[in-house]
Every structure is written in structure tokens, then in C-alpha cells.
Amino acid sequence: MEENDFVSIWLEETGNPAIERLAQLNLEVANKTTAVLAEKGSTENDLASILDINPDEIKRWLTGRHVFSIKTINEIVVALTEIAAKNTRQQAEFQ
């Protein structure tokens, strides 16, 4: 870093707001996914099975430290919709 590189100095002192916001959004996706799974009585393993992803990867996702792409977010939404539909069918069969 050059001594007069004001942008680098500012970023070093204050952090990068864009990166901090992205980290916050990733954490929000992880928390919402965890909440929906709990609400539907499903587990990380159920999500992993639907997405055909190693359960350990899902665990990493749900810590909020994974950078989600739009594609991944869409896949999670589809999987959670499938979990919700499955739970609805099971409840209907139970009654």
C-alpha cells in the first residue's frame, strides 16, 4: 500500500461497508433458512437431501459465513417450498 493511498487507509481504518453489508445479507439468508426449517419441523439433512448436497456443506451455509449466489438462494427457496409441501401432504394424510 502506498503511503498516500487514501482509499486503502480509509478502508483499513473503517472497513468496507459493501463487504459488511454482503456478510449481513448472507447471515440473514442463513437465519431465515434455519427458521423456516425449524418452523416446518425439518432438518439441515432434509435440505441437504433435496439439494443433493453434503450435509456438512449445509451446516457451513447456515453459519452465515457462506457467500450465497442468486442461484443458490433460488435453490434454497425451491427446496424450502418442497419441504413445506411435503409437510402439508403429511398433515393431510394424518388427519
C-alpha positions in Angstrom: 0.0 0.0 0.0 1.3 3.4 -0.9 1.6 5.9 1.9 -0.8 8.4 0.2 -3.3 5.8 -0.9 -6.2 7.4 1.0 -8.8 4.8 -0.1 -6.7 2.0 1.3 -6.0 3.9 4.5 -9.7 4.6 4.9 -10.7 1.0 4.2 -8.1 -0.2 6.7 -9.4 2.2 9.4 -13.2 1.9 8.8 -13.7 -1.4 7.0 -15.5 -1.9 3.7 -19.3 -1.2 4.0 -20.1 -3.2 0.9 -18.4 -6.3 2.3 -20.0 -5.8 5.7 -23.5 -5.5 4.1 -22.9 -8.6 2.0 -21.9 -10.5 5.1 -25.0 -9.3 6.9 -27.2 -10.4 3.9 -25.6 -13.8 3.9 -26.3 -14.1 7.7 -29.9 -13.1 7.1 -30.4 -15.8 4.4 -28.9 -18.4 6.7 -31.0 -17.3 9.7 -34.2 -17.3 7.6 -33.4 -20.7 6.2 -32.8 -22.1 9.7 -36.1 -20.5 10.9 -38.1 -22.0 8.1 -36.6 -25.4 8.6 -37.5 -25.3 12.3 -41.0 -24.0 11.6 -41.6 -26.9 9.2 -40.1 -29.4 11.6 -37.3 -30.2 9.1 -33.6 -30.5 9.5 -30.4 -29.5 7.7 -30.3 -33.1 6.5 -33.7 -32.7 4.8 -32.4 -29.6 3.0 -29.2 -31.4 2.0 -31.1 -34.3 0.7 -33.4 -32.2 -1.5 -30.5 -30.1 -2.8 -28.3 -33.2 -3.2 -25.5 -31.5 -1.2 -23.3 -32.9 1.5 -24.9 -32.1 4.9 -21.6 -30.7 6.1 -21.9 -28.1 3.4 -25.4 -27.1 4.5 -24.1 -26.7 8.1 -21.4 -24.3 6.7 -24.1 -22.4 4.8 -26.3 -22.0 7.9 -23.5 -20.5 10.0 -23.9 -17.4 7.8 -20.3 -17.4 6.5 -21.2 -18.7 3.1 -21.5 -16.2 0.2 -24.8 -17.1 -1.4 -25.2 -16.6 -5.1 -28.7 -15.8 -6.5 -28.7 -19.3 -8.0 -28.1 -20.8 -4.5 -30.7 -18.7 -2.9 -33.2 -19.8 -5.6 -32.3 -23.4 -5.0 -32.9 -22.9 -1.2 -36.3 -21.3 -1.9 -37.3 -24.2 -4.1 -36.2 -26.7 -1.5 -38.0 -25.0 1.3 -41.1 -24.9 -0.8 -40.8 -28.6 -1.4 -40.3 -29.2 2.3 -43.4 -27.1 3.1 -45.5 -29.0 0.5 -44.3 -32.4 1.9 -45.3 -31.4 5.4 -48.7 -30.2 4.2 -49.2 -33.6 2.5 -48.2 -35.5 5.6 -50.5 -33.4 7.8 -53.4 -34.1 5.4 -52.7 -37.8 5.4 -52.5 -37.8 9.2 -56.0 -36.3 9.5 
